[in-house]
Amino acid sequence: MMAHIVEQAKNIPIAYETDVLVVGGGATGVAAAIAAARVGCDVMLVEKYGFCGGMATAGMSGTICGLFTSGKTGKREQLVHGFAGEFYRHLQDRGGVSDPFPFGDTALVVHDLHVWKEVADDLLTEAKVKILYHTYCVGIVHKNGLVEAAIIENKSGRKAIRAKRFVDATGDGDLCVWAGAPHVMGKNGSVQYPTMVFRMNHVDVQHFLRDGLHRVEELIHEAERKGFDLPRKHIYLLPSPRPGEILCNVTRIAKENGDPIDATNAEDLTEAELRGRKQVREYERFLRQFVPGFENARLNDVAAQIGIRQSRTILGKGMLRNEDVMQARKSKRAVAKSAWCIEAHGKDGIYMYYLDNDYYEIPFDTLVPQNVENVMTAGRTLSAEHEALASARVTAQCFLTGYAAGAASALSLKHGIKPGDVDYDELKSVIDY
Ligand SMILES: Cc1cc2nc3c(=O)[nH]c(=O)nc-3n(C[C@H](O)[C@H](O)[C@H](O)COP(=O)(O)OP(=O)(O)OC[C@H]3O[C@@H](n4cnc5c(N)ncnc54)[C@H](O)[C@@H]3O)c2cc1C
């Protein structure tokens, strides 16, 4: 049993008061904050980095999945609209996104990391959201599932933000768990494996697409026979909107004993960063030596942090089941739709399941945590079974579910009810998907 020390109780200044506080500025938090502000609330967003995007920028996930139709035959067309479509249009207007690129039976677009941050800054500012960067939320003040304030720490010290509604967009469900919401870690405690993403520049992209792309897996096996240590065989090499640049989503990071990384444990995260950066160098060496088009390529940059696909899943009033995704079920209380595949990064490989000319919907009740009155969650913490989450966690759906969580928080405040009790038809009138 760990020894304890008692910290002295102290009064914490209430530095800010707001209607809705969004914690976390990833795709989910950006969408939630903008939605709540558009419905007419005072909104604050706190984010530990100095920019928005979370996994999409700091983790360099680097593409928007979940926008397009999926099928063995037929054209890939944009299926998803609403805030995801809006953000995509802004990226397009600024030249910050590639054309749709095939991915199995569907497609994705690769975005410029810097333009993503600029679009988020501008949309939040336009919506008059008060942003506080470089600020960590470290706790809450709550009673019986009702959160009164969030405790934040930054270079100005330890302060409180009092709010009437909260959106937990931390990706790890920090607020929900502190407030007493039940949660699970993946499937029987095992979450998806993370990736340290990097970018190579000075790539001859046309040469790679013509002569390299279709042979990558075979070349990995050849390199392994020559002594390379390349644990992931099915890798994603995606042309970015910048000339000569390839986004490399290729590593798979485990603990030394092979177990998955627990992203709520700082020691695991540290191990993942160290092992991740080492593995990046091995794949870089492989790409330069074996893959046509990469002969003169250089390592451009490596993600600011290990890319975490999954940590805590917050159990909600509803749950997205694996069958809902696989059978393309629709919901009477939908807030999002998706044709993205189940893409579960496991210990020994990636389990893929594509939808065929159909899509599923995500119900509102997956965003309403159990046992907590005034907190919503969305994005990669929404209530879902493991494989279902491996589809619903991607960026387009984070935008949509985040937007719904923000809008519901604001509407509930207007009517003096719990966010989970908002009238679905009214919610539907302020969201689109
Ligand atoms: C390696 C990898 C590759 C991926 N590839 C793709 C892809 O190609 N396309 C795609 O669409 N999706 C992809 N995804 C999934 C997608 O990037 C994420 O699921 C999505 O970005 C999650 O958004 P989010 O806002 O829910 O969470 P996050 O992006 O994790 O955002 C959470 C935010 O909260 C902040 N935060 C956390 N805790 C606190 C706290 N206590 N106080 C203050 N701030 C806090 C974090 O800094 C972060 O900005 C990938 C994910 C990974 C990890």
The ligand as an SDF file (V2000), in Angstrom:
LIG
                    3D

 53 58  0  0  0  0  0  0  0  0999 V2000
   -2.6660    7.0570  -33.9790 C   0  0  0  0  0  0  0  0  0  0  0  0
   -4.0530    7.4500  -34.3120 C   0  0  0  0  0  0  0  0  0  0  0  0
   -4.4430    7.4920  -35.6340 C   0  0  0  0  0  0  0  0  0  0  0  0
   -5.7190    7.8530  -35.9510 C   0  0  0  0  0  0  0  0  0  0  0  0
   -6.0680    7.9720  -37.2420 N   0  0  0  0  0  0  0  0  0  0  0  0
   -7.2070    8.5740  -37.5590 C   0  0  0  0  0  0  0  0  0  0  0  0
   -7.4660    8.9530  -38.8690 C   0  0  0  0  0  0  0  0  0  0  0  0
   -6.6510    8.7110  -39.7580 O   0  0  0  0  0  0  0  0  0  0  0  0
   -8.6330    9.5860  -39.1320 N   0  0  0  0  0  0  0  0  0  0  0  0
   -9.5540    9.8460  -38.1560 C   0  0  0  0  0  0  0  0  0  0  0  0
  -10.5920   10.4250  -38.4550 O   0  0  0  0  0  0  0  0  0  0  0  0
   -9.3330    9.4940  -36.9000 N   0  0  0  0  0  0  0  0  0  0  0  0
   -8.1780    8.9010  -36.5780 C   0  0  0  0  0  0  0  0  0  0  0  0
   -7.9050    8.6070  -35.2880 N   0  0  0  0  0  0  0  0  0  0  0  0
   -8.9420    8.8580  -34.2830 C   0  0  0  0  0  0  0  0  0  0  0  0
   -9.0870   10.3120  -33.9500 C   0  0  0  0  0  0  0  0  0  0  0  0
   -7.9070   11.0340  -34.1150 O   0  0  0  0  0  0  0  0  0  0  0  0
   -9.5070   10.4780  -32.5110 C   0  0  0  0  0  0  0  0  0  0  0  0
  -10.3810    9.5060  -32.1100 O   0  0  0  0  0  0  0  0  0  0  0  0
  -10.1730   11.7870  -32.3010 C   0  0  0  0  0  0  0  0  0  0  0  0
   -9.2810   12.8020  -32.7080 O   0  0  0  0  0  0  0  0  0  0  0  0
  -10.5610   11.9190  -30.8540 C   0  0  0  0  0  0  0  0  0  0  0  0
  -11.0470   13.2040  -30.6190 O   0  0  0  0  0  0  0  0  0  0  0  0
  -11.4680   13.6410  -29.1450 P   0  0  0  0  0  0  0  0  0  0  0  0
  -11.6490   15.1030  -29.2220 O   0  0  0  0  0  0  0  0  0  0  0  0
  -12.5910   12.8030  -28.6670 O   0  0  0  0  0  0  0  0  0  0  0  0
  -10.2270   13.2690  -28.2320 O   0  0  0  0  0  0  0  0  0  0  0  0
   -8.7380   13.8260  -28.2750 P   0  0  0  0  0  0  0  0  0  0  0  0
   -8.3380   14.1140  -29.6650 O   0  0  0  0  0  0  0  0  0  0  0  0
   -7.9280   12.9050  -27.4710 O   0  0  0  0  0  0  0  0  0  0  0  0
   -8.8490   15.2320  -27.5370 O   0  0  0  0  0  0  0  0  0  0  0  0
   -8.8250   15.3790  -26.1380 C   0  0  0  0  0  0  0  0  0  0  0  0
   -8.2660   16.7400  -25.8330 C   0  0  0  0  0  0  0  0  0  0  0  0
   -8.3840   16.9990  -24.4550 O   0  0  0  0  0  0  0  0  0  0  0  0
   -7.1550   17.4880  -23.9480 C   0  0  0  0  0  0  0  0  0  0  0  0
   -7.1390   17.0660  -22.5350 N   0  0  0  0  0  0  0  0  0  0  0  0
   -7.1680   15.8000  -22.0700 C   0  0  0  0  0  0  0  0  0  0  0  0
   -7.2360   15.7820  -20.7290 N   0  0  0  0  0  0  0  0  0  0  0  0
   -7.2500   17.0760  -20.3510 C   0  0  0  0  0  0  0  0  0  0  0  0
   -7.3370   17.6990  -19.0840 C   0  0  0  0  0  0  0  0  0  0  0  0
   -7.4490   16.9890  -17.9730 N   0  0  0  0  0  0  0  0  0  0  0  0
   -7.3130   19.0670  -19.0370 N   0  0  0  0  0  0  0  0  0  0  0  0
   -7.2170   19.7980  -20.1920 C   0  0  0  0  0  0  0  0  0  0  0  0
   -7.1430   19.2510  -21.4150 N   0  0  0  0  0  0  0  0  0  0  0  0
   -7.1790   17.8970  -21.4920 C   0  0  0  0  0  0  0  0  0  0  0  0
   -6.0970   16.8540  -24.8120 C   0  0  0  0  0  0  0  0  0  0  0  0
   -4.9060   17.6190  -24.8200 O   0  0  0  0  0  0  0  0  0  0  0  0
   -6.7940   16.8400  -26.1780 C   0  0  0  0  0  0  0  0  0  0  0  0
   -6.5670   18.0240  -26.9010 O   0  0  0  0  0  0  0  0  0  0  0  0
   -6.6480    8.1960  -34.9270 C   0  0  0  0  0  0  0  0  0  0  0  0
   -6.2520    8.1510  -33.6010 C   0  0  0  0  0  0  0  0  0  0  0  0
   -4.9750    7.7790  -33.3000 C   0  0  0  0  0  0  0  0  0  0  0  0
   -4.5670    7.7760  -31.8730 C   0  0  0  0  0  0  0  0  0  0  0  0
  1  2  1  0
  2  3  1  0
  2 52  2  0
  3  4  2  0
  4  5  1  0
  4 50  1  0
  5  6  2  0
  6  7  1  0
  6 13  1  0
  7  8  2  0
  7  9  1  0
  9 10  1  0
 10 11  2  0
 10 12  1  0
 12 13  2  0
 13 14  1  0
 14 15  1  0
 14 50  1  0
 15 16  1  0
 16 17  1  0
 16 18  1  0
 18 19  1  0
 18 20  1  0
 20 21  1  0
 20 22  1  0
 22 23  1  0
 23 24  1  0
 24 25  2  0
 24 26  1  0
 24 27  1  0
 27 28  1  0
 28 29  2  0
 28 30  1  0
 28 31  1  0
 31 32  1  0
 32 33  1  0
 33 34  1  0
 33 48  1  0
 34 35  1  0
 35 36  1  0
 35 46  1  0
 36 37  1  0
 36 45  1  0
 37 38  2  0
 38 39  1  0
 39 40  1  0
 39 45  2  0
 40 41  1  0
 40 42  2  0
 42 43  1  0
 43 44  2  0
 44 45  1  0
 46 47  1  0
 46 48  1  0
 48 49  1  0
 50 51  2  0
 51 52  1  0
 52 53  1  0
M  END
$$$$
